[in-house]
Amino acid sequence: MITTERCSHGPKVRYPTRDEAETALLDCRIGAALRGNQRRREARTYRCHNCRGWHLSSSTY
Ligand SMILES: [Zn+2]
């Protein structure tokens, strides 16, 4: 099972590897498309200096 980790400095989901973050990002995009929300977002993955994991940057930043 996948255990969801959180960033030590915030509510963001923490992914241990870039691959997992990229996969999660893809899932988000597919989910948005299925809901009819096909607006392009500047979402991407980035390395976190706080928890040394990977996060998704969303349009809220
Ligand atoms: Zn973090």
N, CA, C, O and the ligand as a Tripos MOL2 file, in Angstrom:
@<TRIPOS>MOLECULE
protein
  245   243    62     0     0
PROTEIN
NO_CHARGES

@<TRIPOS>ATOM
      1 N           0.8390   -1.1980    0.0000 N.3       1 MET1
      2 CA          0.0000    0.0000    0.0000 C.3       1 MET1
      3 C           0.8750    1.2500    0.0000 C.2       1 MET1
      4 O           2.0090    1.2460    0.4800 O.2       1 MET1
      5 N           0.3220    2.2860   -0.5400 N.am      2 ILE2
      6 CA          1.0490    3.5590   -0.5560 C.3       2 ILE2
      7 C           0.7170    4.3510    0.7020 C.2       2 ILE2
      8 O          -0.4480    4.6150    0.9990 O.2       2 ILE2
      9 N           1.7380    4.7150    1.4170 N.am      3 THR3
     10 CA          1.5170    5.5570    2.5860 C.3       3 THR3
     11 C           1.7570    7.0070    2.1930 C.2       3 THR3
     12 O           2.7680    7.3410    1.5740 O.2       3 THR3
     13 N           0.8260    7.8450    2.5580 N.am      4 THR4
     14 CA          0.9290    9.2510    2.2040 C.3       4 THR4
     15 C           1.7390    9.9950    3.2460 C.2       4 THR4
     16 O           1.3760   10.0380    4.4220 O.2       4 THR4
     17 N           2.8220   10.5700    2.8060 N.am      5 GLU5
     18 CA          3.6400   11.3770    3.7040 C.3       5 GLU5
     19 C           3.3620   12.8450    3.4550 C.2       5 GLU5
     20 O           2.9020   13.2410    2.3850 O.2       5 GLU5
     21 N           3.6490   13.6290    4.4550 N.am      6 ARG6
     22 CA          3.4420   15.0700    4.3210 C.3       6 ARG6
     23 C           4.7590   15.7940    4.5610 C.2       6 ARG6
     24 O           5.6490   15.3170    5.2640 O.2       6 ARG6
     25 N           4.8410   16.9580    3.9490 N.am      7 CYS7
     26 CA          6.0260   17.7820    4.1400 C.3       7 CYS7
     27 C           6.0970   18.2270    5.5850 C.2       7 CYS7
     28 O           5.0760   18.5380    6.2000 O.2       7 CYS7
     29 N           7.2980   18.2570    6.1240 N.am      8 SER8
     30 CA          7.4660   18.6830    7.5160 C.3       8 SER8
     31 C           7.1760   20.1650    7.6810 C.2       8 SER8
     32 O           7.0190   20.6480    8.8030 O.2       8 SER8
     33 N           7.1040   20.8940    6.5620 N.am      9 HIS9
     34 CA          6.8900   22.3400    6.6530 C.3       9 HIS9
     35 C           5.5430   22.7540    6.0790 C.2       9 HIS9
     36 O           5.3220   23.9410    5.8420 O.2       9 HIS9
     37 N           4.6430   21.8180    5.8500 N.am     10 GLY10
     38 CA          3.3550   22.2150    5.3030 C.3      10 GLY10
     39 C           2.4870   21.0250    5.0030 C.2      10 GLY10
     40 O           2.8620   19.8850    5.2770 O.2      10 GLY10
     41 N           1.3210   21.2850    4.4370 N.am     11 PRO11
     42 CA          0.3440   20.2290    4.1820 C.3      11 PRO11
     43 C           0.5880   19.4670    2.8910 C.2      11 PRO11
     44 O          -0.1580   18.5410    2.5690 O.2      11 PRO11
     45 N           1.6140   19.8400    2.1520 N.am     12 LYS12
     46 CA          1.8130   19.2110    0.8580 C.3      12 LYS12
     47 C           2.1640   17.7370    0.9860 C.2      12 LYS12
     48 O           2.8470   17.3110    1.9180 O.2      12 LYS12
     49 N           1.6750   16.9790    0.0190 N.am     13 VAL13
     50 CA          2.0050   15.5600   -0.0110 C.3      13 VAL13
     51 C           3.4660   15.4070   -0.4310 C.2      13 VAL13
     52 O           3.9400   16.0750   -1.3500 O.2      13 VAL13
     53 N           4.1550   14.5240    0.2550 N.am     14 ARG14
     54 CA          5.5620   14.3230   -0.0350 C.3      14 ARG14
     55 C           5.7490   13.0080   -0.7960 C.2      14 ARG14
     56 O           5.2450   11.9620   -0.3880 O.2      14 ARG14
     57 N           6.4720   13.0820   -1.8920 N.am     15 TYR15
     58 CA          6.7950   11.8940   -2.6600 C.3      15 TYR15
     59 C           8.2840   11.6220   -2.5200 C.2      15 TYR15
     60 O           9.1000   12.5330   -2.6580 O.2      15 TYR15
     61 N           8.6360   10.3830   -2.2480 N.am     16 PRO16
     62 CA         10.0460   10.0600   -1.9880 C.3      16 PRO16
     63 C          10.9280   10.1590   -3.2250 C.2      16 PRO16
     64 O          12.1280   10.4110   -3.1150 O.2      16 PRO16
     65 N          10.3450    9.9630   -4.3900 N.am     17 THR17
     66 CA         11.1490   10.0110   -5.6090 C.3      17 THR17
     67 C          10.4760   10.8910   -6.6450 C.2      17 THR17
     68 O           9.2750   11.1530   -6.5790 O.2      17 THR17
     69 N          11.2710   11.3420   -7.6030 N.am     18 ARG18
     70 CA         10.7100   12.1730   -8.6550 C.3      18 ARG18
     71 C           9.7130   11.3770   -9.4920 C.2      18 ARG18
     72 O           8.6900   11.9070   -9.9260 O.2      18 ARG18
     73 N          10.0220   10.1060   -9.7140 N.am     19 ASP19
     74 CA          9.1220    9.2700  -10.5080 C.3      19 ASP19
     75 C           7.7190    9.2340   -9.8980 C.2      19 ASP19
     76 O           6.7190    9.3350  -10.6080 O.2      19 ASP19
     77 N           7.6640    9.0890   -8.5770 N.am     20 GLU20
     78 CA          6.3560    9.0200   -7.9310 C.3      20 GLU20
     79 C           5.6310   10.3480   -8.0240 C.2      20 GLU20
     80 O           4.4120   10.3920   -8.1900 O.2      20 GLU20
     81 N           6.3870   11.4310   -7.9150 N.am     21 ALA21
     82 CA          5.7740   12.7500   -8.0420 C.3      21 ALA21
     83 C           5.2380   12.9580   -9.4550 C.2      21 ALA21
     84 O           4.1440   13.4900   -9.6440 O.2      21 ALA21
     85 N           6.0220   12.5320  -10.4440 N.am     22 GLU22
     86 CA          5.5890   12.6770  -11.8350 C.3      22 GLU22
     87 C           4.3350   11.8540  -12.1010 C.2      22 GLU22
     88 O           3.4350   12.2950  -12.8150 O.2      22 GLU22
     89 N           4.2820   10.6640  -11.5270 N.am     23 THR23
     90 CA          3.1060    9.8110  -11.6920 C.3      23 THR23
     91 C           1.8810   10.4550  -11.0690 C.2      23 THR23
     92 O           0.7930   10.4360  -11.6460 O.2      23 THR23
     93 N           2.0680   11.0250   -9.8860 N.am     24 ALA24
     94 CA          0.9560   11.6940   -9.2080 C.3      24 ALA24
     95 C           0.4820   12.8940  -10.0150 C.2      24 ALA24
     96 O          -0.7150   13.1640  -10.1050 O.2      24 ALA24
     97 N           1.4350   13.6060  -10.5990 N.am     25 LEU25
     98 CA          1.0910   14.7650  -11.4190 C.3      25 LEU25
     99 C           0.2610   14.3450  -12.6160 C.2      25 LEU25
    100 O          -0.7040   15.0100  -12.9920 O.2      25 LEU25
    101 N           0.6600   13.2180  -13.2100 N.am     26 LEU26
    102 CA         -0.0730   12.6980  -14.3560 C.3      26 LEU26
    103 C          -1.4970   12.3350  -13.9480 C.2      26 LEU26
    104 O          -2.4510   12.6180  -14.6720 O.2      26 LEU26
    105 N          -1.6320   11.7050  -12.7790 N.am     27 ASP27
    106 CA         -2.9610   11.3570  -12.2810 C.3      27 ASP27
    107 C          -3.8170   12.5970  -12.1070 C.2      27 ASP27
    108 O          -5.0060   12.5840  -12.4270 O.2      27 ASP27
    109 N          -3.2250   13.6630  -11.6040 N.am     28 CYS28
    110 CA         -3.9660   14.9170  -11.4130 C.3      28 CYS28
    111 C          -4.4590   15.4460  -12.7410 C.2      28 CYS28
    112 O          -5.6040   15.8830  -12.8610 O.2      28 CYS28
    113 N          -3.5840   15.4040  -13.7460 N.am     29 ARG29
    114 CA         -3.9640   15.9410  -15.0500 C.3      29 ARG29
    115 C          -5.0640   15.1160  -15.6840 C.2      29 ARG29
    116 O          -5.9860   15.6610  -16.2920 O.2      29 ARG29
    117 N          -4.9710   13.7970  -15.5440 N.am     30 ILE30
    118 CA         -6.0070   12.9230  -16.0960 C.3      30 ILE30
    119 C          -7.3280   13.1690  -15.3870 C.2      30 ILE30
    120 O          -8.3790   13.2460  -16.0230 O.2      30 ILE30
    121 N          -7.2680   13.2930  -14.0620 N.am     31 GLY31
    122 CA         -8.4720   13.5440  -13.2950 C.3      31 GLY31
    123 C          -9.1260   14.8550  -13.6980 C.2      31 GLY31
    124 O         -10.3480   14.9310  -13.8200 O.2      31 GLY31
    125 N          -8.3210   15.8810  -13.9030 N.am     32 ALA32
    126 CA         -8.8520   17.1860  -14.2920 C.3      32 ALA32
    127 C          -9.5010   17.1000  -15.6650 C.2      32 ALA32
    128 O         -10.5480   17.7020  -15.9030 O.2      32 ALA32
    129 N          -8.8760   16.3480  -16.5700 N.am     33 ALA33
    130 CA         -9.4210   16.2140  -17.9190 C.3      33 ALA33
    131 C         -10.7530   15.4770  -17.8800 C.2      33 ALA33
    132 O         -11.6910   15.8360  -18.5920 O.2      33 ALA33
    133 N         -10.8310   14.4430  -17.0430 N.am     34 LEU34
    134 CA        -12.0610   13.6670  -16.9440 C.3      34 LEU34
    135 C         -13.1940   14.5060  -16.3690 C.2      34 LEU34
    136 O         -14.3620   14.2740  -16.6800 O.2      34 LEU34
    137 N         -12.8550   15.4720  -15.5370 N.am     35 ARG35
    138 CA        -13.8830   16.3360  -14.9700 C.3      35 ARG35
    139 C         -14.2360   17.4820  -15.9050 C.2      35 ARG35
    140 O         -15.0830   18.3130  -15.5800 O.2      35 ARG35
    141 N         -13.5950   17.5290  -17.0570 N.am     36 GLY36
    142 CA        -13.8960   18.5750  -18.0160 C.3      36 GLY36
    143 C         -13.0790   19.8340  -17.7870 C.2      36 GLY36
    144 O         -13.3000   20.8620  -18.4260 O.2      36 GLY36
    145 N         -12.1430   19.7370  -16.8750 N.am     37 ASN37
    146 CA        -11.2920   20.8960  -16.6120 C.3      37 ASN37
    147 C          -9.9830   20.7240  -17.3670 C.2      37 ASN37
    148 O          -9.0410   20.1070  -16.8690 O.2      37 ASN37
    149 N          -9.9360   21.2630  -18.5480 N.am     38 GLN38
    150 CA         -8.7440   21.0650  -19.3760 C.3      38 GLN38
    151 C          -7.9200   22.3340  -19.5010 C.2      38 GLN38
    152 O          -7.1100   22.4850  -20.4160 O.2      38 GLN38
    153 N          -8.1420   23.2300  -18.5740 N.am     39 ARG39
    154 CA         -7.2910   24.4170  -18.5740 C.3      39 ARG39
    155 C          -5.8490   24.0000  -18.2870 C.2      39 ARG39
    156 O          -5.5800   23.1480  -17.4410 O.2      39 ARG39
    157 N          -4.9690   24.6100  -18.9950 N.am     40 ARG40
    158 CA         -3.5730   24.2640  -18.8130 C.3      40 ARG40
    159 C          -3.0480   24.8950  -17.5350 C.2      40 ARG40
    160 O          -3.2500   26.0820  -17.2770 O.2      40 ARG40
    161 N          -2.3720   24.0770  -16.7420 N.am     41 ARG41
    162 CA         -1.8110   24.5730  -15.4990 C.3      41 ARG41
    163 C          -0.3050   24.4330  -15.5200 C.2      41 ARG41
    164 O           0.2550   23.5840  -16.2130 O.2      41 ARG41
    165 N           0.3260   25.2770  -14.7520 N.am     42 GLU42
    166 CA          1.7750   25.2400  -14.6910 C.3      42 GLU42
    167 C           2.2650   24.2830  -13.6070 C.2      42 GLU42
    168 O           3.2500   24.5450  -12.9170 O.2      42 GLU42
    169 N           1.5490   23.1710  -13.4790 N.am     43 ALA43
    170 CA          1.9340   22.2210  -12.4490 C.3      43 ALA43
    171 C           3.2040   21.4800  -12.8470 C.2      43 ALA43
    172 O           3.3960   21.1100  -14.0060 O.2      43 ALA43
    173 N           4.0480   21.2800  -11.8720 N.am     44 ARG44
    174 CA          5.2720   20.5340  -12.1310 C.3      44 ARG44
    175 C           5.7760   19.9680  -10.8100 C.2      44 ARG44
    176 O           5.2210   20.2360   -9.7440 O.2      44 ARG44
    177 N           6.8060   19.2050  -10.9050 N.am     45 THR45
    178 CA          7.3770   18.6340   -9.6950 C.3      45 THR45
    179 C           8.6250   19.4100   -9.3090 C.2      45 THR45
    180 O           9.3100   19.9750  -10.1620 O.2      45 THR45
    181 N           8.9070   19.4300   -8.0230 N.am     46 TYR46
    182 CA         10.1370   20.0990   -7.5850 C.3      46 TYR46
    183 C          10.6650   19.4540   -6.3230 C.2      46 TYR46
    184 O           9.9120   18.8570   -5.5540 O.2      46 TYR46
    185 N          11.9320   19.5760   -6.1200 N.am     47 ARG47
    186 CA         12.5870   19.0040   -4.9470 C.3      47 ARG47
    187 C          12.4170   19.9630   -3.7820 C.2      47 ARG47
    188 O          12.6290   21.1680   -3.9130 O.2      47 ARG47
    189 N          12.0300   19.4080   -2.6380 N.am     48 CYS48
    190 CA         11.8050   20.2300   -1.4520 C.3      48 CYS48
    191 C          13.0510   20.2490   -0.5810 C.2      48 CYS48
    192 O          13.6320   19.2060   -0.2790 O.2      48 CYS48
    193 N          13.4500   21.4440   -0.1840 N.am     49 HIS49
    194 CA         14.6390   21.5620    0.6550 C.3      49 HIS49
    195 C          14.3300   21.2480    2.1120 C.2      49 HIS49
    196 O          15.2310   20.9550    2.8980 O.2      49 HIS49
    197 N          13.0540   21.3100    2.4650 N.am     50 ASN50
    198 CA         12.6770   21.0940    3.8660 C.3      50 ASN50
    199 C          12.6780   19.6140    4.2270 C.2      50 ASN50
    200 O          13.2830   19.2100    5.2200 O.2      50 ASN50
    201 N          12.0050   18.8190    3.4240 N.am     51 CYS51
    202 CA         11.8700   17.4050    3.7650 C.3      51 CYS51
    203 C          12.6690   16.5180    2.8190 C.2      51 CYS51
    204 O          12.6790   15.2960    2.9680 O.2      51 CYS51
    205 N          13.3380   17.1270    1.8490 N.am     52 ARG52
    206 CA         14.1580   16.3900    0.8870 C.3      52 ARG52
    207 C          13.3410   15.3790    0.0920 C.2      52 ARG52
    208 O          13.8680   14.3860   -0.4110 O.2      52 ARG52
    209 N          12.0560   15.6520   -0.0100 N.am     53 GLY53
    210 CA         11.1990   14.8300   -0.8560 C.3      53 GLY53
    211 C          10.8240   15.6190   -2.0920 C.2      53 GLY53
    212 O          11.4470   16.6340   -2.4070 O.2      53 GLY53
    213 N           9.8180   15.1560   -2.7820 N.am     54 TRP54
    214 CA          9.3440   15.8380   -3.9840 C.3      54 TRP54
    215 C           7.9030   16.2690   -3.7880 C.2      54 TRP54
    216 O           7.1110   15.5480   -3.1820 O.2      54 TRP54
    217 N           7.5610   17.4480   -4.3020 N.am     55 HIS55
    218 CA          6.1910   17.9480   -4.2200 C.3      55 HIS55
    219 C           5.7110   18.3460   -5.6020 C.2      55 HIS55
    220 O           6.4880   18.4570   -6.5510 O.2      55 HIS55
    221 N           4.4040   18.5560   -5.6850 N.am     56 LEU56
    222 CA          3.8230   19.1060   -6.8970 C.3      56 LEU56
    223 C           3.5700   20.5960   -6.6750 C.2      56 LEU56
    224 O           2.9390   20.9890   -5.6940 O.2      56 LEU56
    225 N           4.0560   21.3950   -7.5700 N.am     57 SER57
    226 CA          3.7220   22.8090   -7.4890 C.3      57 SER57
    227 C           2.4630   23.0280   -8.2980 C.2      57 SER57
    228 O           2.3620   22.5820   -9.4410 O.2      57 SER57
    229 N           1.5080   23.7130   -7.7060 N.am     58 SER58
    230 CA          0.2340   23.9200   -8.3860 C.3      58 SER58
    231 C           0.0540   25.3900   -8.7060 C.2      58 SER58
    232 O           0.9180   26.2180   -8.4170 O.2      58 SER58
    233 N          -1.0710   25.6980   -9.3010 N.am     59 SER59
    234 CA         -1.3270   27.0700   -9.7160 C.3      59 SER59
    235 C          -1.5630   27.9830   -8.5150 C.2      59 SER59
    236 O          -1.6710   29.1990   -8.6700 O.2      59 SER59
    237 N          -1.6420   27.4030   -7.3300 N.am     60 THR60
    238 CA         -1.8650   28.2370   -6.1590 C.3      60 THR60
    239 C          -0.5900   28.9630   -5.7510 C.2      60 THR60
    240 O          -0.6180   29.8380   -4.8850 O.2      60 THR60
    241 N           0.5250   28.6010   -6.3730 N.am     61 TYR61
    242 CA          1.7740   29.2800   -6.0410 C.3      61 TYR61
    243 C           2.1640   30.2460   -7.1260 C.2      61 TYR61
    244 O           3.1940   30.9120   -7.0190 O.2      61 TYR61
    245 ZN          8.7320   19.2250    1.7070 Zn       62 ZN62
@<TRIPOS>BOND
     1     1     2 1
     2     2     3 1
     3     3     4 2
     4     3     5 am
     5     5     6 1
     6     6     7 1
     7     7     8 2
     8     7     9 am
     9     9    10 1
    10    10    11 1
    11    11    12 2
    12    11    13 am
    13    13    14 1
    14    14    15 1
    15    15    16 2
    16    15    17 am
    17    17    18 1
    18    18    19 1
    19    19    20 2
    20    19    21 am
    21    21    22 1
    22    22    23 1
    23    23    24 2
    24    23    25 am
    25    25    26 1
    26    26    27 1
    27    27    28 2
    28    27    29 am
    29    29    30 1
    30    30    31 1
    31    31    32 2
    32    31    33 am
    33    33    34 1
    34    34    35 1
    35    35    36 2
    36    35    37 am
    37    37    38 1
    38    38    39 1
    39    39    40 2
    40    39    41 am
    41    41    42 1
    42    42    43 1
    43    43    44 2
    44    43    45 am
    45    45    46 1
    46    46    47 1
    47    47    48 2
    48    47    49 am
    49    49    50 1
    50    50    51 1
    51    51    52 2
    52    51    53 am
    53    53    54 1
    54    54    55 1
    55    55    56 2
    56    55    57 am
    57    57    58 1
    58    58    59 1
    59    59    60 2
    60    59    61 am
    61    61    62 1
    62    62    63 1
    63    63    64 2
    64    63    65 am
    65    65    66 1
    66    66    67 1
    67    67    68 2
    68    67    69 am
    69    69    70 1
    70    70    71 1
    71    71    72 2
    72    71    73 am
    73    73    74 1
    74    74    75 1
    75    75    76 2
    76    75    77 am
    77    77    78 1
    78    78    79 1
    79    79    80 2
    80    79    81 am
    81    81    82 1
    82    82    83 1
    83    83    84 2
    84    83    85 am
    85    85    86 1
    86    86    87 1
    87    87    88 2
    88    87    89 am
    89    89    90 1
    90    90    91 1
    91    91    92 2
    92    91    93 am
    93    93    94 1
    94    94    95 1
    95    95    96 2
    96    95    97 am
    97    97    98 1
    98    98    99 1
    99    99   100 2
   100    99   101 am
   101   101   102 1
   102   102   103 1
   103   103   104 2
   104   103   105 am
   105   105   106 1
   106   106   107 1
   107   107   108 2
   108   107   109 am
   109   109   110 1
   110   110   111 1
   111   111   112 2
   112   111   113 am
   113   113   114 1
   114   114   115 1
   115   115   116 2
   116   115   117 am
   117   117   118 1
   118   118   119 1
   119   119   120 2
   120   119   121 am
   121   121   122 1
   122   122   123 1
   123   123   124 2
   124   123   125 am
   125   125   126 1
   126   126   127 1
   127   127   128 2
   128   127   129 am
   129   129   130 1
   130   130   131 1
   131   131   132 2
   132   131   133 am
   133   133   134 1
   134   134   135 1
   135   135   136 2
   136   135   137 am
   137   137   138 1
   138   138   139 1
   139   139   140 2
   140   139   141 am
   141   141   142 1
   142   142   143 1
   143   143   144 2
   144   143   145 am
   145   145   146 1
   146   146   147 1
   147   147   148 2
   148   147   149 am
   149   149   150 1
   150   150   151 1
   151   151   152 2
   152   151   153 am
   153   153   154 1
   154   154   155 1
   155   155   156 2
   156   155   157 am
   157   157   158 1
   158   158   159 1
   159   159   160 2
   160   159   161 am
   161   161   162 1
   162   162   163 1
   163   163   164 2
   164   163   165 am
   165   165   166 1
   166   166   167 1
   167   167   168 2
   168   167   169 am
   169   169   170 1
   170   170   171 1
   171   171   172 2
   172   171   173 am
   173   173   174 1
   174   174   175 1
   175   175   176 2
   176   175   177 am
   177   177   178 1
   178   178   179 1
   179   179   180 2
   180   179   181 am
   181   181   182 1
   182   182   183 1
   183   183   184 2
   184   183   185 am
   185   185   186 1
   186   186   187 1
   187   187   188 2
   188   187   189 am
   189   189   190 1
   190   190   191 1
   191   191   192 2
   192   191   193 am
   193   193   194 1
   194   194   195 1
   195   195   196 2
   196   195   197 am
   197   197   198 1
   198   198   199 1
   199   199   200 2
   200   199   201 am
   201   201   202 1
   202   202   203 1
   203   203   204 2
   204   203   205 am
   205   205   206 1
   206   206   207 1
   207   207   208 2
   208   207   209 am
   209   209   210 1
   210   210   211 1
   211   211   212 2
   212   211   213 am
   213   213   214 1
   214   214   215 1
   215   215   216 2
   216   215   217 am
   217   217   218 1
   218   218   219 1
   219   219   220 2
   220   219   221 am
   221   221   222 1
   222   222   223 1
   223   223   224 2
   224   223   225 am
   225   225   226 1
   226   226   227 1
   227   227   228 2
   228   227   229 am
   229   229   230 1
   230   230   231 1
   231   231   232 2
   232   231   233 am
   233   233   234 1
   234   234   235 1
   235   235   236 2
   236   235   237 am
   237   237   238 1
   238   238   239 1
   239   239   240 2
   240   239   241 am
   241   241   242 1
   242   242   243 1
   243   243   244 2
@<TRIPOS>SUBSTRUCTURE
     1 MET1         2 RESIDUE 1 A MET
     2 ILE2         6 RESIDUE 1 A ILE
     3 THR3        10 RESIDUE 1 A THR
     4 THR4        14 RESIDUE 1 A THR
     5 GLU5        18 RESIDUE 1 A GLU
     6 ARG6        22 RESIDUE 1 A ARG
     7 CYS7        26 RESIDUE 1 A CYS
     8 SER8        30 RESIDUE 1 A SER
     9 HIS9        34 RESIDUE 1 A HIS
    10 GLY10       38 RESIDUE 1 A GLY
    11 PRO11       42 RESIDUE 1 A PRO
    12 LYS12       46 RESIDUE 1 A LYS
    13 VAL13       50 RESIDUE 1 A VAL
    14 ARG14       54 RESIDUE 1 A ARG
    15 TYR15       58 RESIDUE 1 A TYR
    16 PRO16       62 RESIDUE 1 A PRO
    17 THR17       66 RESIDUE 1 A THR
    18 ARG18       70 RESIDUE 1 A ARG
    19 ASP19       74 RESIDUE 1 A ASP
    20 GLU20       78 RESIDUE 1 A GLU
    21 ALA21       82 RESIDUE 1 A ALA
    22 GLU22       86 RESIDUE 1 A GLU
    23 THR23       90 RESIDUE 1 A THR
    24 ALA24       94 RESIDUE 1 A ALA
    25 LEU25       98 RESIDUE 1 A LEU
    26 LEU26      102 RESIDUE 1 A LEU
    27 ASP27      106 RESIDUE 1 A ASP
    28 CYS28      110 RESIDUE 1 A CYS
    29 ARG29      114 RESIDUE 1 A ARG
    30 ILE30      118 RESIDUE 1 A ILE
    31 GLY31      122 RESIDUE 1 A GLY
    32 ALA32      126 RESIDUE 1 A ALA
    33 ALA33      130 RESIDUE 1 A ALA
    34 LEU34      134 RESIDUE 1 A LEU
    35 ARG35      138 RESIDUE 1 A ARG
    36 GLY36      142 RESIDUE 1 A GLY
    37 ASN37      146 RESIDUE 1 A ASN
    38 GLN38      150 RESIDUE 1 A GLN
    39 ARG39      154 RESIDUE 1 A ARG
    40 ARG40      158 RESIDUE 1 A ARG
    41 ARG41      162 RESIDUE 1 A ARG
    42 GLU42      166 RESIDUE 1 A GLU
    43 ALA43      170 RESIDUE 1 A ALA
    44 ARG44      174 RESIDUE 1 A ARG
    45 THR45      178 RESIDUE 1 A THR
    46 TYR46      182 RESIDUE 1 A TYR
    47 ARG47      186 RESIDUE 1 A ARG
    48 CYS48      190 RESIDUE 1 A CYS
    49 HIS49      194 RESIDUE 1 A HIS
    50 ASN50      198 RESIDUE 1 A ASN
    51 CYS51      202 RESIDUE 1 A CYS
    52 ARG52      206 RESIDUE 1 A ARG
    53 GLY53      210 RESIDUE 1 A GLY
    54 TRP54      214 RESIDUE 1 A TRP
    55 HIS55      218 RESIDUE 1 A HIS
    56 LEU56      222 RESIDUE 1 A LEU
    57 SER57      226 RESIDUE 1 A SER
    58 SER58      230 RESIDUE 1 A SER
    59 SER59      234 RESIDUE 1 A SER
    60 THR60      238 RESIDUE 1 A THR
    61 TYR61      242 RESIDUE 1 A TYR
    62 ZN62       245 GROUP 0 **** ****
